[in-house]
Amino acid sequence: MDTENSVRHFVAHRLGISDEEVAFDVDLRSLPQFDSIHALQIVLDVEEHFDIEVEDHVVFEVRTVREFAAVINQIVAVQADSAVTS
Protein backbone atom coordinates (compact mmCIF):
# COMPACT_ATOMS: atom_id res chain seq x y z
CA MET A 1 0.00 0.00 0.00
CA ASP A 2 1.46 3.38 -0.96
CA THR A 3 1.72 6.28 1.47
CA GLU A 4 -1.42 8.12 0.33
CA ASN A 5 -3.55 4.99 0.60
CA SER A 6 -2.06 4.17 3.99
CA VAL A 7 -2.85 7.63 5.34
CA ARG A 8 -6.34 7.48 3.86
CA HIS A 9 -6.86 4.12 5.56
CA PHE A 10 -5.69 5.42 8.96
CA VAL A 11 -7.98 8.46 8.68
CA ALA A 12 -10.97 6.35 7.66
CA HIS A 13 -10.31 3.77 10.37
CA ARG A 14 -10.11 6.41 13.12
CA LEU A 15 -13.27 8.14 11.91
CA GLY A 16 -15.21 4.90 11.45
CA ILE A 17 -15.84 5.48 7.74
CA SER A 18 -14.80 3.65 4.59
CA ASP A 19 -11.53 4.44 2.83
CA GLU A 20 -13.51 5.51 -0.22
CA GLU A 21 -15.16 8.29 1.81
CA VAL A 22 -11.76 9.93 2.31
CA ALA A 23 -10.66 11.63 -0.91
CA PHE A 24 -6.95 12.37 -1.24
CA ASP A 25 -7.58 16.11 -1.61
CA VAL A 26 -10.46 16.64 0.82
CA ASP A 27 -9.81 18.98 3.74
CA LEU A 28 -9.41 16.62 6.69
CA ARG A 29 -11.21 19.07 8.97
CA SER A 30 -14.33 18.75 6.83
CA LEU A 31 -14.64 15.02 7.51
CA PRO A 32 -17.32 13.91 9.96
CA GLN A 33 -16.07 13.60 13.52
CA PHE A 34 -12.51 14.75 12.67
CA ASP A 35 -11.04 16.52 15.69
CA SER A 36 -7.69 17.03 17.40
CA ILE A 37 -7.90 13.71 19.24
CA HIS A 38 -8.40 11.83 15.98
CA ALA A 39 -5.58 13.83 14.41
CA LEU A 40 -3.14 12.78 17.11
CA GLN A 41 -4.30 9.16 16.92
CA ILE A 42 -3.66 9.22 13.16
CA VAL A 43 -0.15 10.55 13.82
CA LEU A 44 0.46 7.63 16.19
CA ASP A 45 -0.81 5.16 13.57
CA VAL A 46 1.48 6.69 10.95
CA GLU A 47 4.50 6.68 13.26
CA GLU A 48 4.01 3.03 14.11
CA HIS A 49 3.37 1.96 10.51
CA PHE A 50 6.27 3.85 8.93
CA ASP A 51 8.63 3.63 11.95
CA ILE A 52 9.10 7.40 11.98
CA GLU A 53 8.53 10.31 14.32
CA VAL A 54 6.12 13.01 13.20
CA GLU A 55 5.94 16.27 15.08
CA ASP A 56 2.39 16.63 16.44
CA HIS A 57 1.99 20.09 14.90
CA VAL A 58 2.40 18.64 11.39
CA VAL A 59 -1.07 17.11 11.37
CA PHE A 60 -2.54 20.50 12.20
CA GLU A 61 -0.60 22.20 9.40
CA VAL A 62 -1.45 19.80 6.57
CA ARG A 63 -4.95 19.97 5.16
CA THR A 64 -5.28 16.85 3.02
CA VAL A 65 -4.28 13.20 2.88
CA ARG A 66 -2.05 14.03 -0.09
CA GLU A 67 -0.22 16.77 1.86
CA PHE A 68 0.22 14.52 4.89
CA ALA A 69 1.53 11.70 2.70
CA ALA A 70 4.08 14.09 1.15
CA VAL A 71 5.33 15.06 4.62
CA ILE A 72 5.61 11.40 5.60
CA ASN A 73 7.56 10.60 2.42
CA GLN A 74 9.90 13.49 3.20
CA ILE A 75 10.51 12.25 6.76
CA VAL A 76 11.13 8.71 5.51
CA ALA A 77 13.59 9.99 2.89
CA VAL A 78 15.49 12.08 5.45
CA GLN A 79 15.73 9.10 7.79
CA ALA A 80 16.93 6.88 4.95
CA ASP A 81 19.59 9.44 4.02
CA SER A 82 20.67 9.66 7.66
CA ALA A 83 20.95 5.88 7.90
CA VAL A 84 23.11 5.73 4.77
CA THR A 85 25.48 8.45 5.99
CA SER A 86 25.77 7.03 9.50
Secondary structure by P-SEA (a helix, b strand, c coil): ccaaaaaaaaaaaaaccccccccccccccccccccaaaaaaaaaaaaaaaccccccccccccccaaaaaaaaaaaaaaaaaaaaac
